[in-house]
Amino acid sequence: MVIFYLKQFFATMLFIFTSLTLAISGVIVTSPIIYSLAIKWFDLSAVSGLSHEQLMENYNVLISYLVNPAIEALEMPYFSSSENGLFHFEEVKFLFLMCFVVAIVGVIASVITILWIHKQKLQPWMGRWFIIAIAFPLILLFLIVVAFDQVFLLFHQILFRNDLWLFSPVTDPVITVLPESLFMILFVVAILIYEVIIYLTRFTVLYEPSSKRKKR
């Protein structure tokens, strides 16, 4: 019985982790759209003295560097960077690429696991586990809304073993057009995407054709 529950637990953790990495990947890929809106919301053109087009060009160069393993050097057209700043972006690039790889592996493993669940007819027992998978991010969403500063700090302390992410506007002026509020929006969007993915996963796991239900 213990092994039976452990299998359900690990299957649920796999679905959660896969949904999370897919959600993060989705936010990374769609972030230029969000940033384009953020330029207007936070009046970043007035902050930086750059036009909307120039800020988007700069952001696209940054994102291209972070997601493309073939691009080895970051050279933003409108902002200079310190050695520490470039090293931090190098760390972020590694995390982004790892996220993409884990998401792909997670999808493959999840498909295999879903097929196994259906073969073993475990759908009735998996429903309760998805309550955890759905509820936990909603708690995180609440914390982000009420205490984002602390969540943002903890997030960086977990992922990075240094304080190089604390950019100085003097040495790394790009930070002036990457406000903390932008990251809060990206966090919220990631959670919303996660919820959509986990709901779709739940439907796929628990779905049973009507013909099979009638045979019971």
C-alpha positions, 0 to 999 in steps of 0.5 A, a space after each residue: 500500500 505504501 508503494 502504491 501511494 508513493 507511485 501516485 505521489 511521484 507521478 503528481 510531483 512529475 506533473 507539477 514539475 513539468 507544468 511549472 517548467 512549461 509555464 516558465 518556458 511559456 513566460 520566457 517566450 512570450 515575455 517580449 509581448 508583456 515587456 512591450 505593454 510594460 513599457 507603456 504601463 511603467 513609462 519606461 521611455 521617460 525613465 530611460 530616454 529611449 523610444 519604445 522601439 529602442 527599448 524593444 530592440 534592447 529587450 529582444 537582444 537580451 532575450 535572444 542571448 538568454 534563450 539561444 545557446 549559439 549566442 555566446 556574448 551579450 551586447 545590448 545596443 543601448 546599455 553598457 554592462 559590468 563584468 558582474 552584470 554579464 556574469 549574472 546574465 550568463 547564470 540566468 542563461 544557464 537556468 533558462 536553457 536547463 528549464 527548456 531541457 527539463 520541460 522537454 524531458 518532463 513532457 516525455 516522462 509525463 506522457 509515459 506516466 499518463 499511459 501507465 496510469 490509464 493502463 493500471 486504471 489509477 484514475 480514481 485515486 489520482 483525482 485527490 492528488 491534483 487538488 494539491 497540484 492546483 492549490 499550492 501555486 494559488 498560495 504562492 500567488 497570494 504571497 506574491 500579491 501581498 509580499 512580493 519583495 520577500 518572495 523576490 528576494 527568496 527566489 534569488 537566494 535559492 537560485 543564485 549563490 551570490 548577490 550579483 543580481 543586485 544591479 547598480 544603475 550606474 554600472 548596469 543601467 539596464 536595471 532601470 528598465 527592468 522594474 521589479 513590478 515587471 517581474 511580479 507580472 511575469 510571476 503571476 502570468 507563470 502561475 496562471 499558465 501553470 494552472 491552465 497546464 495542470 488542469 489540462 493534465 488533470 483532464 488527460 489523466 482522469 479522462 475515461 471514454 464513455 464506452 469504458 465507463 459503461 462497462 463498469 
